[in-house]
Amino acid sequence: MSRLDPRLLLQCYAAGIFPMADSRDAAELFWVEPRTRAIMPLDGLHMSRSLRRVVRLGRFQVTRDRDFAGVIRACANREETWINDEIEHAMVVLHASGHAHSIEVWTTGDAVPVLVGGLYGVRLGRAFFGESMFSTATDASKVALAWLVARLKVGGFTLLDCQFMTDHLASLGAISVPRADYIRLLSAALGGGTAGAATAPLLGVGAGITAPASAGSATAAADFTALDRLLDATGAAGAPGPAGYVIAQLLGQTS
C-alpha cells in the first residue's frame, strides 16, 4: 500500500474532510465529513477554578513541538484509536514541514521530566485542526488544551476544529455547528477563498509540501509561535509558574 500523501491531507483539511482508520493496525483508512462539527470558540473555553489553579501555579511544564512523535504515538497506542501507521507517518511529515504541531505536558520536579499528556493537530491559515489528545495524569489533557487555546488566541487564529463532540469537550466549552456553518468558518479562516485542489507554496513550508491556495493570505497573519515571544517579553520563558499565570490571564473565563 502506498503512503498517504501529506499534500492530499492538506487539500482534504481545506475542504473540511479528514482521515480515520478503524484501528491502530488497520491497513485501510476512510475519509470523514461529519454532518455536525465540534469546534472550540477561542473565547469560550470553560476553566473550572481547580483547572485555573493548576494552570496558574505551573503544576506541569508545558512545551510546544518538543516531542511530536511522542505525543502522536501516545495518542495512537491505546485500546481504541483511529490513528494507523499511514496517518501517523503523514502527520510526522506535516510536522517536519511546519503544518502540524504538538503541545506536550510534562511532570515537574523530576530529574527527567515525564510526558504525561498532550495533543497534536494540523495548522492551515487561521485554522487549527485538533486531531487527538491523551493524558496519563489528572488534568494533563485539559492543561494542554488551555495552552493551545491561549496560543491560538495570541497567534491570531479564528477556528479550532475539534471534529467530533464528546462529553469531555462539551464540558470545556466546545459547541456543535452544522456542516454548512463549519464550511463558512473554515473558508474565512483560510482567507475567504473556496477550498479546492489548487495549491500554492505556503510561507515557511519546507520539504516541498504545499497547501491549498486559499490558505495563503491568512497564513501570514496567524502565528503559532507568537505566544513564545509574549512569554519571553514577560520574562516567563522556561519558568512554568509565571508562564502559567500568563496563560490563566489570557483565558480569563471561569465556569
N, C-alpha and C positions, 0 to 999 in steps of 0.2 A: 504494500500500500504506500502511495506517495505521501510525502509530508504535507501537512496543512500549510498552505501559502499564507504567510503573515500579511501580505498585501491584500489578499482576498478577505482576511479577517477585518482589516480596517474598512474596506468598502462595505462589508456587511454591517459593521457597527454604525457606520454613517447612514445606513438605510434602516436602522432600528432592528437589526437581526443579529443573533449571537448563537454560537455553537454549544452543544451539550453532548455528553455521552451517557450511556446507561450505567456505566460502572468504570472503575479505575482500569480494568483490563479489557474493556470493550474495544473491538477493532474498528468499529464504525462510529461516526458521530452524526448528529442531525442538527438542523437549523431551526431556531425558535423565534417567533414574533408574537409575543403574548397579546391577547385582546385588551388586557389592562396591564399597566406597568407600574411598578413601585418606584417612587422617587423620594429623595430626602430633600425637602426645602432647606436651603442653606441657612435660612434664618429661623428654622423651625425645629432644630434638634432639641429634644426634651432631655434635660440633665437633672437627675434627682440630686438632692443635697449631698447624698453619700457619694455619688459618682463625681460631682463637682469637687468634693473634698479630696478624693483620690487623685483627680487630675491636678488640682492646685498644689497639693503637697508633694507631688512627684513620687508616688508610691512605686511607679515604674519608670524606667528610662525608655524614651520613645525616639526612634530614628526613622530616617527616610532612605529607602533604596540601599540599605546596608546588606540585607540578605534576602533578595528577591527570591532566589531559588529555594531558600529555606522556608519562606512563607508559602509559596505555591505547593511545595512538597508536603507541608503540614496540612494544607487545605485538601490535598488530594489523597493523602494516605490515611483515610479513615473509612469506617464501615460503609457509609453511604456517601458517594461523591459522584459528580458528573464530569470530573476532570480526568481525561485519559491521557495517554502519553503524547498523542498528537496535539492536543490542546496545550499541555504543559510545554512542549517543545516550542510551539508557535509563540506562546506568551514570553518565554525566555528570550526569543529572538526580538520580539517587540520591546522588551525591556532594554536589551542591548542597543536598540536604535532610538530609545528615548520615548517610546509610545506607551510603555507600561511601567507602573510604579508600585512600590510596596511601602507600607507603614509597618514597622516592627516594634513590638513591645517586649522589653527585657526586664528581668529582675534587677533590683539594685542591691548594693551591699555585698554582692558575691565577688570573689576574686575573678571568676569568669562568669559574666552575665549569661543567663539562660533565656532563650527565646520562648516566651510563654503566650504570645498572641500576636495577631497582625491581620492585615488584609492586603489585597492587591487589586489592581484594576487597570483599565486602558484609558488613555487620555487622547481626545481629539478636539481641537478647537477649544471652546469653553465648556466642554462636556467631559465628565469623568464617569466611566462605566465601572461601577464596583462589581467585581467578579465573585469574590469569596472571602470569608474571614474565618479565623479559628481562634480558640482560646483554651489554654490548659490551666489558667489561673482566674480566679474570680475577678470580673470587671475588665480583663485584659482586652477583649474584643471591643467593648464599649469605649475604652480609652483610645484604642486605635481609630475608631470611627470619629470620636470627638476631635482628635488631632487632624484627621483627614478633612473634616468639615471646616475647621479653622484654617487649614492650609488652602482649601479651595476658595474660601471667602476672601482671604488676603490676596490670593493669586488672580482674582477676577473671573472665576468660573461662575457659570449660571445654572448648570444642571448636574446633579448627582443621581445617576441611574442605579437603582438597586435591583432591577429585573423583576423578581417575584416578591410579593408581600409575605412576610412571616409575622407571627405574634411578636417576636423579638424586635423586628424593625418597626412595627406599628407602635410598640411601647416607647420607642425612641423618637417618634415623630414622623415616620415615613407615611406617605399617602399614596393611594392608587389613582391613576388617571387613565382614561380611555386611550386606546391606540392613537386616535386622531389628534388628541391633545398632546400626547407624548411626541408625535412626529413634529408638531409645530414647535414645541420646546426644543427638540433636537435640532431642527432646521435653524432656529435662532442662535443656538449655541455653536453651530457650525458656520455662522456668518451670514445666515439668511438665504443661502443657496439651497437647491434641491439636491438630495443625495442621489448619486448616480455612479456610473462606472468610470467616469473620467478621473484621472489622478494627476497630481502635481507635486513636486517636491515640497516637503514641509520644512519650515525653518528649523535648523539644528538637527535634522534627522541624518543618521549615519546608515551604514550597511546597505545602502541602495533601497531602503524601504520608502515607499511613497504612500500618500494618503489622499482621500477624495479632495478635489479642488475646492469644494465648498467649505472645507475646514481651514483653508489657508488664511483668510482675512481675520479670523477670530483667534488664530493660534498665537500671534504676536502679542495680543492683549492679555492672554491667560498665561500665568507663570506659576508652575508647580513649585518653584524654589523660592518664591517671594517671602514665604514665612521664615525661611532660614535667615534671610537678610534682616528681617524685622527682629528676630531673636538676637542676632549679632548686635544690632543697634541698641537693644535694651540691656546688653551685657549678659544675656541668658544662655548663650550658646554653650552647650555641653553641661549645663547645670540644670538637672531635672526639676528641682524645686522652683526657681524663678521662671523657667520656661513654662512649667505647668500653670503658674499664676497667670502668665500672659495668655495662655490658651483659654483658661477659665474666663478671663475678662473678655476675650474676643467672642466667646459663645454666649455669654450674658444670661440667656434664659434658663430658668429652672422649672421643674414640674413638681 
